[in-house]
Amino acid sequence: MGENRGNFSGKVGFVLAAAGSAVGLGNIWRFPYLAAKDHGGVFILVYIILALSFGFTLLTTEIAIGRKTGQGPLTAYGILHKGWNGIGILAWLVPVIILPYYCTIGGWVFKYFTVYLTGAGKSAVADTFFTGFITSDYAPMVFGIIYLFVTAIVVFLGVDNGIERISKILMPVLLILIIGISIYSVTLSHTADDGTVRTGLEGLRMYVIPDFSGISFKQFCMIVIDAMGQLFFSISVAMGIMVTYGSYVKKDVNLMASINQIEIFDTVVAMLAGMMIVPAVYVFMGQEGMSGGPGLMFVSLPKVFNAMGSVGYVIGLLFFLMTLFAAVTSSVSVMEAIVSGIMDKFRFSRKKSTVICLAYAIITLIVVCLGYNKLYFEIKLPTGSTGQILDVMDFLSNNIFMPLVALFTCIFIGWVVKPKTIIDEVTNGGQIKFRRKGLYIAMVKVIAPILLFLLLLQSFGVF
């Protein structure tokens, strides 16, 4: 069975695949609007500190669990301690919930890419375009299912021939595109109707320079909670993915160096995504445009591309192509976490496991799409927002299951099997130096569980 699971060919393949999983819609869609909402530079400062401590702890733990056991999340925790297999089941359920709605959103990105590819970018500027598309009867399903099939093909091909190969191609292209658009965004300038000249450099300053003036203690706490929640998206932890990818890493790969590189790659791309979007939105829409929230990418950005003139259509095309690449590398990792669990638990072949996962995902994706028309309803979520089917699934996976998985994992490693289990795996029995060992132990035993408990309280609307 070990041969059928496959392995990454080496460190480069693992780092690019893990970075591909981490760099997805969470970075390009969610990070910029949270940064815009949470005082720009303040959010980034808090995020970087948490990424180097809280995120590092969870990432290290999950990759080490995967490599030590050689199993996906559904069975890995039970191998370390039979009484704690429930964490693995909960972790495996997270990608099961995420995959259908993630591919639905991936279908939205694919739709916008085709709009710009066919030269119809001007139509996306209308306020009703996005809503009209997602509420239509068949189009969202068609785009979502095509996107899902692309994801399934990569997973079907396996670890080295599928996941690693596409990551080695898409990640360098993605990085080039995101750097290019970021540089262009900073060079922009625009004269508003009232004669005010706004520049990309001003938008960049608002984005990266922390300004604590006017921020209350309660607001700062919310920024910390937002940044911590974003980390789940950004580094793909608490959803079984990094356990799965860790299980494909050979024993001679330096985990410590690989984890550091994944951290750096993910944080740089997240910041570049904000640098690409926030200054451009500020230039053409002012500060009020930066409060676009989740609609920043699908509603606000097409207006920005339109305001750029003819070059805007090219930038729009490149942007949605880049976002599509990022989304695919992430959805591949989400599906792989499900497939590897089926393979490990039921001893099915990769092909059979992928087909089962695909069939489930298609059915559920259709239900998610119908949630915007024939199955439309509104429900009040504990966070105070109103949601439909996609929002409910997103809330369950990201606000409840993921913090629970991370909390139970920290308790399990910190107090049951002890941090030495992870430290020995990461250092190859002491052969490799663990520079943040003291920080890791303090985080996994005490600090991370407290932060995760607060995150859960916030998810239930306690504060």
C-alpha positions in Angstrom: 0.0 0.0 0.0 2.9 2.3 0.7 4.0 2.2 -2.9 0.6 3.0 -4.2 0.4 6.2 -2.0 3.5 7.6 -3.8 6.1 10.2 -2.6 7.4 13.6 -3.5 10.6 13.1 -5.5 12.5 15.4 -3.1 12.5 18.7 -1.1 11.7 21.0 -4.0 8.7 19.0 -5.1 7.4 19.0 -1.5 8.0 22.7 -0.8 6.3 23.7 -4.1 3.3 21.4 -3.6 2.9 22.5 0.0 3.3 26.2 -1.0 0.8 25.6 -3.8 -1.7 24.3 -1.2 -1.0 27.2 1.0 -1.2 29.9 -1.7 -4.8 29.8 -2.8 -7.9 31.9 -2.6 -7.2 32.5 1.1 -4.2 34.6 0.1 -5.4 36.2 -3.0 -9.0 36.8 -2.1 -9.3 36.8 1.7 -6.0 38.3 2.9 -6.3 41.7 1.0 -9.8 42.4 2.1 -8.9 41.6 5.7 -5.9 43.8 5.5 -8.0 46.6 4.1 -10.6 46.2 6.8 -8.1 45.8 9.7 -6.0 49.0 9.4 -3.5 47.6 6.8 -0.1 47.6 8.3 -1.4 46.7 11.8 -3.0 43.6 10.4 0.2 42.7 8.5 2.4 43.1 11.5 0.1 41.0 13.7 -0.1 38.4 10.9 3.6 38.1 10.5 4.2 37.6 14.2 1.5 35.0 14.4 2.8 33.2 11.2 6.2 32.9 12.8 4.8 31.5 16.0 1.3 30.1 15.9 1.3 29.2 12.2 4.8 27.7 12.5 3.7 25.5 15.4 0.7 24.1 13.6 2.5 23.6 10.3 5.4 21.8 11.9 3.1 19.6 14.0 1.0 18.4 11.1 3.8 17.8 8.6 5.8 15.9 11.2 2.7 13.7 12.1 2.3 12.9 8.4 5.9 11.9 7.8 6.2 10.0 11.1 3.1 7.8 10.4 3.2 7.7 6.6 -0.6 8.1 6.7 -3.2 10.7 5.9 -5.3 12.4 8.6 -8.0 9.7 8.8 -5.6 7.1 10.2 -2.4 9.1 11.3 -3.6 10.3 14.7 -4.7 6.7 15.6 -1.3 5.4 14.9 0.3 7.8 17.4 -2.4 7.0 20.0 -5.4 4.8 19.5 -7.6 6.8 21.8 -7.2 10.0 19.8 -8.2 8.8 16.3 -11.2 11.2 16.6 -9.0 14.2 15.8 -8.1 12.5 12.5 -11.8 11.9 11.6 -12.6 15.5 12.4 -9.6 16.8 10.4 -10.6 14.6 7.4 -14.2 16.0 7.5 -12.9 19.5 7.0 -11.7 19.0 3.4 -14.9 16.9 2.8 -16.9 20.1 3.7 -14.6 22.5 2.0 -14.0 20.8 -1.4 -17.5 21.4 -3.0 -17.8 25.0 -2.0 -14.2 25.8 -2.8 -14.6 24.4 -6.3 -17.8 26.5 -6.6 -15.8 29.6 -5.9 -13.1 28.2 -8.2 -15.8 28.1 -10.9 -16.5 31.8 -10.3 -12.9 32.6 -10.9 -12.9 30.5 -14.0 -16.0 32.4 -15.2 -14.3 35.8 -14.8 -11.2 34.5 -16.5 -13.3 33.5 -19.6 -15.0 36.9 -19.5 -11.7 38.7 -19.8 -10.3 36.1 -22.2 -13.1 36.7 -24.6 -12.7 40.5 -24.4 -16.0 41.0 -22.5 -14.4 42.5 -19.3 -16.6 45.6 -19.5 -19.7 43.5 -18.8 -18.1 42.5 -15.4 -18.2 46.1 -14.3 -22.0 46.2 -13.8 -23.1 45.9 -10.2 -25.5 43.2 -11.1 -23.0 41.0 -13.0 -21.7 38.9 -10.1 -25.1 38.4 -8.4 -26.7 37.6 -11.8 -24.1 35.0 -12.5 -24.1 33.1 -9.1 -28.0 33.2 -9.0 -28.4 31.8 -12.6 -29.7 28.2 -13.0 -26.9 26.4 -14.8 -23.8 28.5 -15.5 -22.3 28.3 -11.9 -22.7 24.5 -12.0 -21.1 24.2 -15.4 -18.1 26.3 -14.5 -17.8 24.7 -11.1 -17.9 21.2 -12.4 -15.3 21.9 -15.2 -13.0 23.4 -12.5 -13.7 20.3 -10.3 -12.7 17.9 -13.1 -9.4 19.7 -13.7 -8.7 19.3 -9.9 -9.7 15.6 -10.1 -7.4 14.9 -13.1 -4.4 16.2 -11.2 -5.2 14.1 -8.1 -6.0 11.0 -10.3 -2.5 11.2 -11.8 -0.9 10.8 -8.4 1.7 12.5 -6.2 4.7 12.8 -8.4 3.1 12.7 -11.8 0.1 14.9 -10.9 0.5 17.1 -7.8 4.2 17.6 -7.9 4.4 18.2 -11.6 1.6 20.8 -11.8 3.1 22.6 -8.7 6.5 22.8 -10.4 4.9 24.4 -13.4 2.2 26.7 -11.9 4.0 28.0 -8.8 6.9 29.8 -10.7 4.4 31.2 -13.2 2.1 32.3 -10.4 5.0 34.1 -8.6 6.0 35.9 -11.8 2.5 37.1 -12.5 1.8 38.2 -8.9 5.1 40.2 -8.8 4.5 41.8 -12.1 0.9 42.9 -11.3 2.1 44.1 -7.8 4.8 46.4 -9.3 2.3 47.7 -11.9 -0.3 48.4 -9.1 2.1 50.5 -7.1 3.0 52.7 -10.2 -0.7 53.7 -10.8 -2.1 57.2 -10.4 -5.5 58.6 -10.9 -7.2 62.1 -10.7 -10.6 61.9 -9.0 -13.6 64.0 -10.0 -12.9 66.4 -7.2 -9.3 66.9 -8.5 -7.6 64.8 -5.9 -4.7 62.8 -7.2 -4.4 59.3 -5.7 -1.3 57.2 -6.3 -0.4 53.5 -5.8 2.4 54.5 -3.5 0.0 56.2 -1.1 -2.1 53.0 -1.2 1.0 50.9 -0.5 1.9 53.1 2.5 -1.7 52.6 3.9 -1.3 48.9 3.3 2.1 48.2 4.9 2.8 50.9 7.5 1.2 50.2 10.9 -0.9 53.0 12.3 -2.3 52.3 15.8 -4.0 55.7 16.2 -7.7 55.4 16.9 -7.6 51.6 17.5 -9.2 50.5 20.7 -8.1 47.4 22.6 -11.3 45.6 21.5 -10.5 46.4 17.8 -6.9 45.2 18.2 -8.2 41.9 19.7 -10.4 41.5 16.7 -7.5 42.1 14.4 -5.5 39.4 16.2 -8.5 37.0 15.9 -8.9 37.9 12.1 -5.2 37.3 11.5 -5.2 34.0 13.4 -8.3 32.8 11.4 -6.5 33.8 8.2 -3.6 31.6 9.0 -5.8 28.5 8.7 -6.5 29.5 5.1 -3.0 30.7 4.4 -1.0 27.7 5.5 -3.6 25.0 5.0 -3.5 23.7 8.6 -6.2 22.0 10.6 -7.7 20.4 7.5 -5.6 17.3 7.1 -3.7 18.6 4.1 -0.3 19.1 5.7 -0.6 15.7 7.4 -1.3 14.2 4.0 1.6 16.1 2.2 3.9 15.3 5.2 3.1 11.5 4.7 4.6 11.8 1.1 7.9 13.3 2.3 10.9 11.1 2.3 12.9 10.6 5.5 16.1 12.2 4.1 14.3 15.6 3.5 15.2 18.3 5.9 11.8 19.2 7.4 13.0 22.2 9.3 14.4 23.9 6.2 11.3 23.0 4.1 8.9 24.3 6.7 10.8 27.6 6.9 10.6 27.9 3.1 6.9 27.2 3.0 6.3 29.9 5.7 8.3 32.5 3.8 6.7 31.6 0.4 3.2 31.8 1.8 3.7 35.1 3.7 5.4 36.8 0.8 2.7 35.8 -1.6 -0.1 36.8 0.8 1.6 40.3 1.2 2.1 40.6 -2.6 -1.6 39.8 -3.1 -2.5 42.7 -0.9 0.1 44.9 -2.6 -1.4 43.9 -6.0 -5.0 44.7 -5.0 -5.1 47.3 -2.2 -3.1 50.1 -3.9 -5.1 49.7 -7.2 -8.5 49.8 -5.4 -7.4 52.8 -3.4 -6.2 54.7 -6.6 -9.4 54.3 -8.5 -12.0 54.0 -5.7 -10.5 55.8 -2.7 -10.6 54.5 0.9 -14.3 53.7 0.6 -13.5 51.2 -2.1 -11.2 49.4 0.2 -14.1 48.4 2.4 -15.5 46.1 -0.3 -15.1 43.0 2.0 -15.4 39.6 0.3 -16.7 41.2 -2.8 -13.4 43.0 -3.3 -12.2 40.5 -6.0 -15.4 39.9 -7.9 -17.2 43.3 -7.6 -14.6 46.0 -6.9 -11.6 44.8 -9.0 -13.5 44.6 -12.4 -14.3 48.3 -11.8 -10.6 49.0 -11.2 -9.6 47.1 -14.3 -12.1 49.1 -16.3 -10.9 52.4 -15.0 -7.4 51.5 -16.1 -8.5 51.7 -19.8 -7.4 49.2 -22.5 -4.5 47.9 -20.4 -7.0 47.0 -17.7 -8.4 44.1 -19.8 -4.9 42.6 -20.0 -4.2 43.1 -16.3 -7.7 41.6 -15.5 -7.0 38.6 -17.7 -3.6 38.0 -16.1 -5.0 38.5 -12.6 -7.8 36.0 -13.0 -5.4 33.5 -14.7 -3.1 33.9 -11.7 -6.0 33.5 -9.3 -7.1 30.4 -11.2 -3.6 28.8 -10.9 -3.6 29.5 -7.2 -7.0 28.1 -6.7 -6.3 24.9 -8.5 -3.1 24.1 -6.6 -5.1 24.5 -3.4 -8.2 22.6 -4.4 -5.9 19.8 -5.5 -4.5 19.6 -2.0 -8.0 19.6 -0.5 -9.2 16.7 -2.7 -5.9 14.9 -2.1 -6.5 15.0 1.7 -9.9 13.3 1.2 -8.5 10.7 -1.4 -5.5 9.8 0.8 -7.9 9.2 3.7 -10.0 6.8 1.7 -6.9 5.0 0.4 -5.5 4.6 3.9 -8.7 3.6 5.6 -10.4 1.4 3.1 -7.3 0.2 1.1 -8.9 1.4 -2.2 -6.8 2.3 -5.2 -6.0 6.0 -6.0 -8.3 5.8 -9.1 -11.3 4.4 -7.2 -10.8 6.8 -4.3 -10.6 9.8 -6.7 -13.8 8.7 -8.5 -15.7 8.3 -5.3 -14.5 11.7 -4.1 -15.4 13.3 -7.5 -18.9 11.9 -7.5 -19.6 13.2 -4.0 -18.1 16.6 -4.8 -20.2 17.0 -8.0 -23.5 16.3 -6.2 -22.6 18.6 -3.3 -21.4 21.3 -5.6 -24.7 21.3 -7.4 -26.5 21.7 -4.0 -24.2 24.6 -3.2 -24.9 26.4 -6.5 -28.7 25.8 -6.0 -28.3 27.6 -2.7 -28.3 30.9 -4.6 -31.5 30.2 -6.5 -33.9 27.3 -6.0 -32.6 26.3 -2.5 -32.1 29.8 -1.4 -32.6 30.6 2.3 -31.2 32.9 4.9 -29.9 31.8 8.3 -28.4 33.9 11.0 -24.9 32.7 11.9 -23.4 33.0 15.5 -21.0 35.6 14.1 -24.0 37.9 13.4 -23.8 37.6 9.6 -26.5 36.1 7.4 -25.7 33.1 5.3 -26.8 30.6 2.6 -25.6 27.0 2.0 -22.1 28.0 1.0 -21.8 30.3 4.0 -23.0 27.7 6.4 -20.5 25.2 5.1 -17.8 27.8 5.3 -18.7 28.6 8.9 -18.8 25.0 10.0 -15.4 24.2 8.4 -13.5 27.4 9.1 -15.0 28.7 12.3 -15.8 25.5 14.2 -14.1 22.4 12.8 -10.7 23.9 12.0 -10.1 25.6 15.4 -11.3 22.4 17.1 -8.9 20.3 15.1 -6.0 22.7 15.9 -7.0 22.9 19.6 -7.3 19.1 20.0 -4.0 18.6 18.1 -2.2 21.0 20.4 -3.6 19.2 23.5 -2.7 15.8 22.0 0.9 16.7 21.1 1.5 19.1 24.1 0.1 16.9 26.8 -0.5 13.3 25.6 2.2 12.1 23.3 4.4 15.1 24.3 6.3 17.6 22.0 9.3 15.3 21.9 7.4 13.1 19.4 7.3 16.0 16.9 10.8 17.4 17.7 12.4 14.0 17.2 10.7 13.6 13.8 11.7 17.1 12.7 15.3 16.8 13.8 15.8 13.2 12.6 16.6 12.2 16.2 18.7 15.2 16.9 20.7 15.3 13.7 19.1 18.6 12.6 19.0 21.8 14.7 15.5 23.0 15.8 16.1 26.7 16.2 12.6 27.5 17.5 12.4 24.5 19.8 11.6 26.5 23.0 9.0 28.6 21.2 7.4 25.5 19.7 7.0 23.8 23.1 5.5 26.9 24.7 3.2 27.4 21.8 1.9 23.9 21.5 1.4 23.3 25.2 0.0 26.7 26.4 -0.2 29.7 24.1 -1.8 28.2 21.0 -4.5 26.4 22.9 -5.5 29.7 24.6 -5.5 31.5 21.3 -7.6 28.8 19.7 -10.1 28.8 22.6 -10.5 32.5 22.2 -11.0 32.0 18.4 -13.8 29.5 19.1 -15.5 31.9 21.5 -15.4 34.6 18.9 -16.9 32.1 16.3 -19.8 31.5 18.6 -20.4 35.2 19.0 -19.3 35.3 22.7 -17.4 38.5 21.9 
